[in-house]
């Protein structure tokens, strides 16, 4: 995900990445060349590659989250270009919730701004494991190393004061010029004092999601059941007793012989087979969609969860969470909401709002209701228990959405504390 203040060059940076990795099709390039000339620009305006809405092009700002895809020889990437403005906080939280790495852009002329602090806080809130602080527009300050060092020191002082990223998260700093392509894909000749990796080298070297360094504890196995597969093929006697539980492995891994517990009933059984598309595989890993067959007949349906018997999560009927409110209708203590956690849904009532976060100062404020874009720590009481981990431990089973029962709209996004 890319984030930063308005006019820090996010869209231009993504355009430069796509351009320098030769991912842009010729007709797209011709179209933006024509648009750039029409506006009286000498060079191609690469920001036009991501700002797709008419309003974005007219105003020169990003409003919606734009997803762009590109690949190199070794990896495929999805870039989420998140809007910088405070009134689009909900858009940014949505984009950040699935990101593995955040590029926080800082304008070299302006240094660390309120937006920088806000976006660093949000990246911390949604637990993005890798942070790249890109000091952009170095060409406008004559590639001055001392100014770059001052911005790095300023940023480090800010995160130390708030205790952000003090959990050993990976943070890197890069001086660059997205407009000229310095240190984005190609190494800069005018900033020879910077000996670190370019942005693309850094992206290529970051471990993928679910990959653990040696010595790290592997993630717990979590498998929310989406569907129970009972083939109705009377011609094939082998399928008469076939009962497979289908879903996506949200974290961890599973193989034949593992002892699993089905939640909520707590019954145990061993794995008879793990399949993808009807073909047996040795091991199912995080983010794969698989079918699991068990040795015993257990009553399991959509909304239940399979976990390893040694890693059973807590059953919770009350949850405390950081919630980002997405709806124009405020959060009301008088109303009943629906909470969807993995494949399980439960009615819920608000038990209280502990505090609201001022995203500009990162301070805590008292609140009785939440308006659109507000982020707060709230409590919910549930009719049905959920099997939840803390969001800091597991982003898949620590997250939920809040649904308005009357119109079925998603009104909030939550991260369990």
FENQUIJO-V551875 format. One line per field, one symbol per residue. phi: phi as a letter, one per 40 degrees, with the letter a starting at -180 (. if undefined). psi: psi as a letter, one per 20 degrees, with the letter a starting at -180 (. if undefined). Layout:
phi=???
psi=???
This chain:
phi=.baicdgcgcccccdcdccccfcccdcccccccccccdcgcccccccccbcccdcccccgbcbccbbbbabbcbabbbbbcccccdcbdccccccccbccabbccbcdcbgcbdcdccccccccccgccbbbcbccgcccbffcccccccccccccccccccgcfccgccbbbbcabcccgcgcbbccccbcccbcccdccccccccccgcbccgccccccbbcccabcbcbbccbcccdbcabbbibccagaaadgccbbcbccgcbacccabbbggbcbcacbdgccbbbbbcbcbcbadhcbbbcccbccccbbbbbacbbcbcccccbccccbbbbbfbbbacabcbibcabccccbgcbbcababbdgcbacbbbbbcbcbbbbcdccacccbbabbbcccbgccbabbbcc
psi=qprarpkikghhggggggghjlipqhhgggghgggghhjjqgrpnihihhnhqghghgikrpgrpppqprqahhrpqppooqqiqhikghgghghhhjqhppooppphhhborggggghgghhggjlphppoooorkhhikklohhhghgggggghhghhhikqkjkkqopqppprohgijpjfgqqphiliioiaqrghhghhipqrpipqqpiqpqqqppnpphqponplnhiohhihjpnqoqapohqarqrpipoqppqiijqqqqphqpqokippqhpprpjqorpppqhqoqoprpirpprqhilprqppipqpqppppiqhpqppiiqprppoocjpqqqqqpiqogrqpoigijrpqqqirprpiqprorqqpqhqqqnqrqhhhohgjiqrqppohhjkqoiqpqop.
